[in-house]
Amino acid sequence: MVFNIKSINSELILLIIMGELNVAVIIKLEPDFSEGNVSYNPDGTLNRVETKNTLGPHSAIAAHAAFYAKVMYDAKVSIGTMGPPMADLALQQAQQISDAEELHLYSDRLFAGADTLGTAEVLKTGIEKMQGKMDIVFSGHRASDGETGQTGPQTGWKLGFTFLGNVISYNVDLKTRMIRAKRLISLQGVPDVIEEVEAPLPVFISIDPTYKSSFDTVSQRLSFQKYQKEATGRAENYKEYFKVFDAQQLGVDKTLVGLPGSPTIVYKVEKVPKSTATRQAEIVDGSNHEQIKKVVARMKEALSAMVIK
Amino acid sequence: MAENYRHLYVVIEHIDGEFLQVSLEMIGEARRLLDDFNSKYSSNEKVVAVILGYNIKDMSKQLIEYGADVVIYSDHPELKDIRNTIYTKVISQIAQDKKTLDEIEPLYAGEIKRPRYMFFAADSIGRHLSSTVLTELESGLASDINQLVIEDIEMSHQQKTGGSKEIYAKTLEMYRPDFSGFLWTTILCLDNRNPAFKRDYHPQACSIIPGVFEPLKQDPKREGKIIEFIPKIDERDLRVKILSRKVIQSEVDFETPRTIVSFGRGVKDEPEQNIKLLEQLAKELNAEIGITLPISKKPFLVSQALDLKYMIPDRVIGTSGHKTSAMLYIAAGVSGAMQHVWGMKDSGFVVAINPDENAPIKDECDIFIKGRMEDVIPMLIEEIRKQIHIIEA
């Protein structure tokens, strides 16, 4: 086929040559640990009944990373989550951040009680049901309540995508379909390292907590504003973009999800036993100036005694 | 009944020819667990260290000296840098390689399919590697473990056993502290014996928090078996290219200062004002400021300057962050969750400021100042100015 180049708008040509970018984010509804919303039991454990729920903070960062692709590459953003019906709140919050056009909730009693492997199976199946073939899938670093950080990489591996962890920034070359990303590697006992890697799409990215999008040019900032406004409009009418899938609609293998698909179980939960006191504390009345004076003298002694040694 | 799973595999991490400390700690713990296991079950299962890299053959012997019975190594230029995809593939190949399993214990040749247990480090490498390897092996994983016990467990479980009573012999109980630090959850990885969806879940795997377990002393007299595994490398698993690696210096320094002032959720009544007070206190003592893990999740609104400077993961003292052995450690409004205590317990002299006398930090300090930091810190600052700056000058 021969194109009459002059009759086609140049942006369109660019789009034909380079193709579009589809990105997805997997997110989680979590207890809201912010002051005023979180409630603790007298023994220091989380009071799950009183504590409100919200989009997890690491999920929010992943949504910001997806929005970066929207602003920079005009990407189409989809979001998926597994959870109870009320998790639509988290989808709406993530849409407000990322300007997503597609919101998926995977919700079924059969999914309940899943460990990370059983959860990853649901998320993988859901991502494959999203419109368009995904080029990048983002997840947060880890959930604030479960804190395993396993679900992201496990979903990525099930999808067969290249996994990039602890990503702090990235850029995509739409022409070559390659991604360049910086990763922060922290290991005990050695200095932190920033590693720059390159990989062909598709990739699965677990985003580092320190990730921050930066928009340097005027045109990027204008797109940023435009899409932010669009996101607000969409989030107000999030139900238009929202779809719920149960196990049957997803077409998952029922032995691979929920409890049957979970190798691990929580066997018991106990209070951490009080460690035998390692130090014998002297108790001092904090309102007594004379006593505070003595405390400082002891502090001074501690600092100087060790210097001599 | 023949058993299809034997041995404990430990995935070793190393950088520039040096083992990461956590690798030696894992071998130490593996050794202790299996010594007990072998005497309890009159068995002879092995601690197997798995090491990947390039020009690493000489490191294998050292792993034996640190307590491994067997070392399986893969030496290949493509394994020089740690890349998740190819590392996941090769470790999974090793875990399922019949020939290697036969070589470990010829007595059981042909019977063993996979390791019984598997350890990874809970760090930037091992966290992700354990997740992808266990997905490839389709088995269970528990993360951030700080205690391990092996026991026979009798249980009836609606899903796992279909409600009937079963004995799960030689089960690894994996203990992990939850995010609050006050609860300890035990995770088990169990085969599905329910006739409706029978499936084996082995190895039973976990990632282990660095710094928790003691390594063994290196003993040159210790002997063991070293086995080379030739990896099957598929071009498609080499798609990630590493372009550069840059070492970065953290702006937070917990090594040099003699004093660390840390704060926890106790700042909550007046977070902005309290953090500024702590800043002043730290300045008087020439101290670095540390935080507890919950603070890094930004539970309060404070000015952006304080937020960006202090409520960041880099300042966390505890299992998710740094460990300190400061001469003087002042914990203000810190309850004393076990993760935090792990990070500060090696300090010289510990002062806690807390209104609640029942807070666990009381058992971890030398002086417990009962009171609100709003009231106590100004007095401390006043006294420090009178007493301490003289020797600092």
Chai-1 contact restraints between the chains, C-beta under 6 A:
chainA,res_idxA,chainB,res_idxB,connection_type,confidence,min_distance_angstrom,max_distance_angstrom,comment,restraint_id
A,F33,B,K297,contact,1.0,0.0,6.0,A-B,restraint_1
A,F33,B,P299,contact,1.0,0.0,6.0,A-B,restraint_2
A,S34,B,P299,contact,1.0,0.0,6.0,A-B,restraint_3
A,E35,B,K268,contact,1.0,0.0,6.0,A-B,restraint_4
A,E35,B,P299,contact,1.0,0.0,6.0,A-B,restraint_5
A,E35,B,F300,contact,1.0,0.0,6.0,A-B,restraint_6
A,G44,B,S180,contact,1.0,0.0,6.0,A-B,restraint_7
A,G44,B,F182,contact,1.0,0.0,6.0,A-B,restraint_8
A,T45,B,S180,contact,1.0,0.0,6.0,A-B,restraint_9
A,T45,B,F182,contact,1.0,0.0,6.0,A-B,restraint_10
A,T45,B,L183,contact,1.0,0.0,6.0,A-B,restraint_11
A,L46,B,S180,contact,1.0,0.0,6.0,A-B,restraint_12
A,E147,B,F179,contact,1.0,0.0,6.0,A-B,restraint_13
A,T148,B,S143,contact,1.0,0.0,6.0,A-B,restraint_14
A,G149,B,R127,contact,1.0,0.0,6.0,A-B,restraint_15
A,Q150,B,S131,contact,1.0,0.0,6.0,A-B,restraint_16
A,P153,B,H128,contact,1.0,0.0,6.0,A-B,restraint_17
A,P153,B,S131,contact,1.0,0.0,6.0,A-B,restraint_18
A,P153,B,T132,contact,1.0,0.0,6.0,A-B,restraint_19
A,Q154,B,S131,contact,1.0,0.0,6.0,A-B,restraint_20
A,Q154,B,T135,contact,1.0,0.0,6.0,A-B,restraint_21
A,W157,B,T132,contact,1.0,0.0,6.0,A-B,restraint_22
A,W157,B,T135,contact,1.0,0.0,6.0,A-B,restraint_23
A,T162,B,T85,contact,1.0,0.0,6.0,A-B,restraint_24
A,T162,B,R239,contact,1.0,0.0,6.0,A-B,restraint_25
A,T162,B,V240,contact,1.0,0.0,6.0,A-B,restraint_26
A,F163,B,N84,contact,1.0,0.0,6.0,A-B,restraint_27
A,G165,B,H128,contact,1.0,0.0,6.0,A-B,restraint_28
A,N166,B,S124,contact,1.0,0.0,6.0,A-B,restraint_29
A,I185,B,S124,contact,1.0,0.0,6.0,A-B,restraint_30
A,S186,B,S124,contact,1.0,0.0,6.0,A-B,restraint_31
A,L187,B,L20,contact,1.0,0.0,6.0,A-B,restraint_32
A,L187,B,D123,contact,1.0,0.0,6.0,A-B,restraint_33
A,L187,B,S124,contact,1.0,0.0,6.0,A-B,restraint_34
A,Q188,B,V22,contact,1.0,0.0,6.0,A-B,restraint_35
A,Q188,B,P210,contact,1.0,0.0,6.0,A-B,restraint_36
A,G189,B,Q21,contact,1.0,0.0,6.0,A-B,restraint_37
A,V190,B,I15,contact,1.0,0.0,6.0,A-B,restraint_38
A,P191,B,V247,contact,1.0,0.0,6.0,A-B,restraint_39
A,D192,B,I248,contact,1.0,0.0,6.0,A-B,restraint_40
A,V193,B,R245,contact,1.0,0.0,6.0,A-B,restraint_41
A,V193,B,V247,contact,1.0,0.0,6.0,A-B,restraint_42
A,I194,B,K246,contact,1.0,0.0,6.0,A-B,restraint_43
A,I194,B,I248,contact,1.0,0.0,6.0,A-B,restraint_44
A,E195,B,R245,contact,1.0,0.0,6.0,A-B,restraint_45
A,E196,B,L243,contact,1.0,0.0,6.0,A-B,restraint_46
A,E196,B,S244,contact,1.0,0.0,6.0,A-B,restraint_47
A,V197,B,V240,contact,1.0,0.0,6.0,A-B,restraint_48
A,V197,B,I242,contact,1.0,0.0,6.0,A-B,restraint_49
A,E198,B,K241,contact,1.0,0.0,6.0,A-B,restraint_50
A,E198,B,L243,contact,1.0,0.0,6.0,A-B,restraint_51
A,A199,B,R239,contact,1.0,0.0,6.0,A-B,restraint_52
A,A199,B,V240,contact,1.0,0.0,6.0,A-B,restraint_53
A,P200,B,R239,contact,1.0,0.0,6.0,A-B,restraint_54
A,P209,B,P313,contact,1.0,0.0,6.0,A-B,restraint_55
A,T255,B,F197,contact,1.0,0.0,6.0,A-B,restraint_56
A,L259,B,Q159,contact,1.0,0.0,6.0,A-B,restraint_57
A,P260,B,Q159,contact,1.0,0.0,6.0,A-B,restraint_58
A,P260,B,F197,contact,1.0,0.0,6.0,A-B,restraint_59
A,P263,B,S139,contact,1.0,0.0,6.0,A-B,restraint_60
A,P263,B,G140,contact,1.0,0.0,6.0,A-B,restraint_61
A,P263,B,C189,contact,1.0,0.0,6.0,A-B,restraint_62
A,P263,B,Y201,contact,1.0,0.0,6.0,A-B,restraint_63
A,T264,B,G140,contact,1.0,0.0,6.0,A-B,restraint_64
A,T264,B,I187,contact,1.0,0.0,6.0,A-B,restraint_65
A,T264,B,C189,contact,1.0,0.0,6.0,A-B,restraint_66
A,I265,B,L188,contact,1.0,0.0,6.0,A-B,restraint_67
A,V266,B,T185,contact,1.0,0.0,6.0,A-B,restraint_68
A,Y267,B,T186,contact,1.0,0.0,6.0,A-B,restraint_69
A,Y267,B,L188,contact,1.0,0.0,6.0,A-B,restraint_70
A,K268,B,T186,contact,1.0,0.0,6.0,A-B,restraint_71
A,V269,B,L183,contact,1.0,0.0,6.0,A-B,restraint_72
A,V269,B,T185,contact,1.0,0.0,6.0,A-B,restraint_73
A,E270,B,W184,contact,1.0,0.0,6.0,A-B,restraint_74
A,V272,B,F182,contact,1.0,0.0,6.0,A-B,restraint_75
A,V272,B,W184,contact,1.0,0.0,6.0,A-B,restraint_76
A,V272,B,M338,contact,1.0,0.0,6.0,A-B,restraint_77
A,A277,B,D363,contact,1.0,0.0,6.0,A-B,restraint_78
A,R279,B,C365,contact,1.0,0.0,6.0,A-B,restraint_79
A,R279,B,D366,contact,1.0,0.0,6.0,A-B,restraint_80
A,A281,B,K362,contact,1.0,0.0,6.0,A-B,restraint_81
A,A281,B,C365,contact,1.0,0.0,6.0,A-B,restraint_82
A,A281,B,F368,contact,1.0,0.0,6.0,A-B,restraint_83
A,E282,B,I367,contact,1.0,0.0,6.0,A-B,restraint_84
A,I283,B,F368,contact,1.0,0.0,6.0,A-B,restraint_85
A,I283,B,K370,contact,1.0,0.0,6.0,A-B,restraint_86
A,V284,B,I367,contact,1.0,0.0,6.0,A-B,restraint_87
A,V284,B,I369,contact,1.0,0.0,6.0,A-B,restraint_88
A,G286,B,I369,contact,1.0,0.0,6.0,A-B,restraint_89
A,G286,B,K370,contact,1.0,0.0,6.0,A-B,restraint_90
A,G286,B,G371,contact,1.0,0.0,6.0,A-B,restraint_91
A,G286,B,V376,contact,1.0,0.0,6.0,A-B,restraint_92
A,S287,B,G371,contact,1.0,0.0,6.0,A-B,restraint_93
A,H289,B,M379,contact,1.0,0.0,6.0,A-B,restraint_94
A,I292,B,M379,contact,1.0,0.0,6.0,A-B,restraint_95
A,I292,B,E383,contact,1.0,0.0,6.0,A-B,restraint_96
A,K293,B,E383,contact,1.0,0.0,6.0,A-B,restraint_97
A,V295,B,I367,contact,1.0,0.0,6.0,A-B,restraint_98
A,V296,B,E383,contact,1.0,0.0,6.0,A-B,restraint_99
A,V296,B,I384,contact,1.0,0.0,6.0,A-B,restraint_100
A,V296,B,Q387,contact,1.0,0.0,6.0,A-B,restraint_101
A,M299,B,L328,contact,1.0,0.0,6.0,A-B,restraint_102
A,K300,B,Q387,contact,1.0,0.0,6.0,A-B,restraint_103
A,K300,B,I388,contact,1.0,0.0,6.0,A-B,restraint_104
A,A302,B,L328,contact,1.0,0.0,6.0,A-B,restraint_105
A,A302,B,G348,contact,1.0,0.0,6.0,A-B,restraint_106
A,A302,B,F349,contact,1.0,0.0,6.0,A-B,restraint_107
A,L303,B,M327,contact,1.0,0.0,6.0,A-B,restraint_108
A,L303,B,L328,contact,1.0,0.0,6.0,A-B,restraint_109
A,S304,B,I391,contact,1.0,0.0,6.0,A-B,restraint_110
A,M306,B,M327,contact,1.0,0.0,6.0,A-B,restraint_111
A,M306,B,G348,contact,1.0,0.0,6.0,A-B,restraint_112
